[in-house]
């Protein structure tokens, strides 16, 4: 979810007292949501869904009898670049997570991310396991691993490092996001200022480049060398949104984007039907949209429909492949007369409806309680208050207080 931008004070402090502003920084847009950024998140999710439903080789999901390249060749070709929606997600995440970190403590940031990601993720994993178990009992092959060991590993959200397959096929991106959160959380321990975040961005790009040059799998995993440029570009755009443009931020964004387009060739290599020039153009187009939404005229757009669309992005992303495609495949098998494209449309509709239900039940009802519980557990005053009855009674001492039934400080 896109976090609110904090209103900044107009008092300018000297460099020694810098608290996150620098001289000449402009005021931000207050606490209003960046609705256009919310809309871009759903656009990225839609691109990934288009790739899975329409852009992958047809037999992978729909069988040899249905050839999308013949039925809708242009749609199939365009959707073949939908995998770039993942890169777009990481670009937006750099912007949004930097915004989320600012003016928060490490504990507050950790609670916000944990409560945002895990309740929905757990729900979807359990739904996939339950529906997969039903298909196995019905004598059909389940597309996702549903054994107990794999399920338990997936509930941690890090099955990959545990040597397990992903129950939800798109969840590998969450592990990438989680490592980015850890890097930002480490920076947050020192406090966020303009200078520190800019230095962090340049240092990250340098270290990621070294990791690639050394062909170090460990360094590349920790430093997210394949995606570092996307995250840093998003961070640079947020700094421009918060402080205004300047030469240093332009250099940071420029270097990060050059890095991104250079290493994009590695991702292109795993998508045989894509070429680098087209992929670079598509991704740069999304960068322009994010710049307009976060720092340009689109930042003033406040359409409620975009905010609602943003709220559906995460649940839709989680369910569209592992749950939506089996629905579309079942419709195609049960009613072949509807045709492939109609079945796909119904599968996407089912994914959106399930995402809306999960948003209402989990995101709006369970997640806030989860967040409050975590916040209460991490409240520093919690360990400083002890009920009076837990303290030893000073019997026989002059002026000794009698045991009280309520904690100190309460009537």
N, C-alpha and C positions, 0 to 999 in steps of 0.2 A: 504494500500500500504506500502511496505517496504521502510522506509526512509533511506536516505544516512547517512553514518557514517562520523562524522566530523573528520578532521585531527587534531591530538593533538600536542601541542608544545613539544619540547624536553627539555625545561628548567624545572628542578625539583624545586618546591617551598618548603619551610619549612612547617611543619604541620600547623602553624598558618595562612598560606596564601594559604591553599589547595583550589583549585578551581575546583576540579573534578578529578584530578589525584592524585595518591599516589606515594611514592618512589618506583622505580623499575618497574613502569607500562610500558607495552609494547605499541608501536605505533599501532594504528588500521590500517585497510586496506584502509585508505583514504576515498574517496567519492564514491567508487564503490558500486553498488547494490549487495545484497546477493541473487543472482538469485535462488539458491537452496532453500532458505527460501520461496521465491515466489512460487516455485513449490510445496512445502509442504502445502501451503495454499490451492492450488487447489486440492491436494490430500485429504485434510481434507473435503473440500466441496464435492468432489466426493464420499467420504465414507458416508456422510450424505444423499446424493442423492440416493446412493445404498440402504441404509436402508429404505428410504421412498418408493422407487420404487420396491425393491426386497425383503427386509428383514422384512417388517411388515406383520402381518397376512393378507393373500390375500384378503379376503372379504372387508377389510377396504377401499381399493381403487378400486379393480378390479371386485368385485362381487363374488357371490357364485359359478359361473360357471367356474372360473379360479383359479386353485390351484397351486401356484408356488412350494409349497413343493413337489408336485407330478411331475410337469413339469421339474424343475431344483432343486432337493433337496440340492445339495452341494452349489450352488449359493445362494439359499435362506438362508441356514445356515450361510454361511460366511457373507452375507450382513446383517444378524441379529445383527452383532456387529458394523455396520456402525454408529450407534448413538454415538460411541466414537469419531467420527469426531468433534463433538461439543467440547468435552474435549480437543481434539487436537488444535482446534481453540484458545481456551483460553490459552493453553500452548504457542503457537506461539505469541499470542497477548502480553503476558508478555514480551517476547523478543523484539517485534517490537515497542510496545508503550514506553518501556523504552528508546529505541533508538530514537524514535520520540521526546521524552521529552528533551533529552540531548542537551544542548547549545541552548535552546529556552526559551523565556519568557512564562509565563502562557497564555498571550493573543495569542501569536503565536501558541502555542499548541492547544488552544481552537479553533482557526480559522481553523487549519489544520484538526482537527477531525470533526468539524461541516461541513466544505465544503466537506470532504470525504464521510460522511455518509448520510447527509440529502437530497441533490438533487436526488441521485439515489433512496433512500428510498421513497421519496414523489412520484417520477415517478411510481414506482412499485405499491404503494398503489392505486394510481389513475387508473392505468391500471387494477388492480384487481377489483376495484369498477366498472369501466366501463364495463368490460367483464362480471362481475357478474350481472350487471343490464341488459345486453343483454340476458343472459340465463334466467333471471326471466321473462322478457318480452316475451321470446319464450316459456314460460310455463314449463321451467325446473328448478330444484332446484339449487340454487347457493351454492357452498361449503363455501363461505366466507361471513361474515356479511357485508352488503353494505348500511345499512341505514345511514342517514346523521350524526346522533349523534356519531355513532361508527366510521365513517370515520374521523370526526373532531378529535376525541380522538386519533385515530391511527396516524394522521399527527404529533402529538407531539412526537411520538416514545415511549410514556410511557402509553399506554392504560391500562396495568395491574393495576398500582396504581390508575387509574381512575375508576376501576371497569368494564372495557370493555373487550370484546374479541379481539384477534389479527386478523386484516384483513389478514395479511400475517402470516401463521402459524409458520414460523421460526423466526419471529421478536422478540420472547421472549429473544433470545440470545443477541439481540442488547441492551436490557435493562440491562442485566448483564454486557455487555461491557461498557455501559455508566457509570455505577457505578464504574467500575474499572478506567475509565478515570477521574472521580471526585476525587478518592483517589490519583491518580498520580498527578492530578492538584493541590491538596492540598499540596502534598509534594513539588511540583515545586515552590510553593510560597516561600519556604525556600531556594531554590536553590539545585541542585543535586550535590552531591559529592559521592565518593565511600563509605565513612563511613555512610553518612545519608541514602543512599539507602539500604545498608546492614542492618542497624538498623531498617529501615522501614520494610524490609522483615521479620526479626525475630519478631518484635512487632506485625505485622499483623497476623502471624501464632499463636502467643500467644493469642491475643484478639479473633481471630476466634475460637480457642479451648475453650476459656472461654464462648463465646456465645453459642457454642454447648452444653457445660456442663450445662449451665443455662437454656437450652431449650427456649432461648429468640428469638422469631420470629423477633422482631425488630432488635436486634443485628445481627442476622444471615443474614437479608436482607441487612443491611448497610455494613457489613464486608464480604459479599459474602462467608460465611463459607464453603459452598459446593465446591467452586471453588478457594478459596484463595491459596491452595497449587500449583495449576496449574499456576496461574499468578506469584507467587513468584519463582517457578522453572524457568519460562521463564526469569524473571528478573535476576536471578542468572546466567543463561547462557549468557545473554547479558553482564553482568559485567565481566565474564570470557573472552568473545569476546573482550571487550574493554580494560581490564586491565591485562589479563592473569590469569591463574589458581593460586589459593593459598588455604591453608587449610580452611580459613574462608568461602570462597565462596563454597568450597566443602561441608562444614557443612550445609550452608544455602540451597544448592540444595538438599542435602541428607535429611535433616529434612522436607523440603517442599514436597519431593517426598514420603516419608513415610506417611506424612499427607494425601497426595492425594490418595494413594492406600488404606489407612484406610477408608476414607470417601466415596470411590468409591462404597462401599457396599450399600450405600443409593440409588445410581443411579441404581445399578444392580437390586435392589428390584423392581424397576418400569419397568423392562424388563424381563419378565418371562422366556424367552428362552435363557437368558445370564447367565453365571456363573462368579464368581469373579475371579478365577484363570486365565481363558482365557482373560477376560477383562483387568486384570492387565498386562498380558503378551503383549497384543496388544498395550495398551497405553504406556508401557515401550519401546516397539519397536519404536513407534513414537518419544518418547523422545530421543532415540539413534540417529534417523535420524536428529532431530533438532540439537542435539549436533554436529553431523558431518557437518551439513549445516552452523551452526553459529560459531563453534569454531574449527572444524576439517578440514580435507582436502577438503570437499565439499564446503567450503566457497570460494574457488578459482574458482569454476565453474561459467562461465559467458555466458551461453547459452541464446541467446535472446528469444528462445521459452519459457523458464521458466518465463522470465519477462512478456511476453505477457499472459502466463497462469495465472500469479498472478493478472494481471489487470482484468481478467474475473471472478476472484473468487467471489468478492462481488456481482456483478449483477447476476451471475449464482446462487449463494446461495439464493438470494432473490426471484428468479422467478421459481426455479426448482419444488417446491411443489405446490404453489397456482396457477401457470400458466402452468407449464409443465405437471403435472399429468392430469389436465382436457384435455389437447391436446391429450395425449396418450389414455385416456379413450374414447375421441371422435373418434379417429382413430380406436380403437378396436371395438367400436359400429358400425361405418360406414362400416368397412371392416374386419369383423371377420375372414376372411380367412387368413389374415396376421399373425394371432396368437398373443399371449400375449407378447412374448419376442420382436418381431419385433415392435409392437406398443410401447412398453416401450423404445426401442432404438430410435424410431422416436420422442417420447416425450422428451427424453434427448437431441437429436439433436436440436429440436425446442428451448429448453431452452438455449442451447449454442449460437444459432443464435440470439436469443433475447438478451442475455447477451452481445454479441458482438455489437449489434446495440445500446444498452443502454450505453455501454462503449464509443462508438464513439460519440454519440449525447450528452450525459449527462456528463460523466466523463471527456472527452477531450475538450468539447466546453463550456458547461454551468458551470461546477464546477470551472474552473479557474477564470471565471468572478465573480462567487459567492465569491471565496476566496479573490480576489482583492477588491471587495466591502466591505467585512468584515474587511479586513486589513486596508483599508482607513478609515473606520468608527472608528476603534480602534487606529488609529495613534495618539500618544500623542501630536504631533505638530499641529494637526487639531484644537484643542481648544486654541492654543496659537497665531493663526494667524487670524486677523480680517481685512476685507477690510477697506481701509481708509475711504470710504464713510460712514461706520457705526460709525466712531468716530465723536464726536461733533466738529464742525468747530470753531476755536478760532478767531472769527472776531475781528479786531481792535487791536490785540496784535502784538507788534513788532516781526518780524521774524516768524509770524505764517505761517505754511505750508498750501498751497492750497490743496483742496481735490484732491485725485488721483483716477484714475479709476481702478488701479490695486492694489492688496494686497501689503503690505510692503514686501520688499525683491525682488520684481519683477520689471523688466524694463518696 
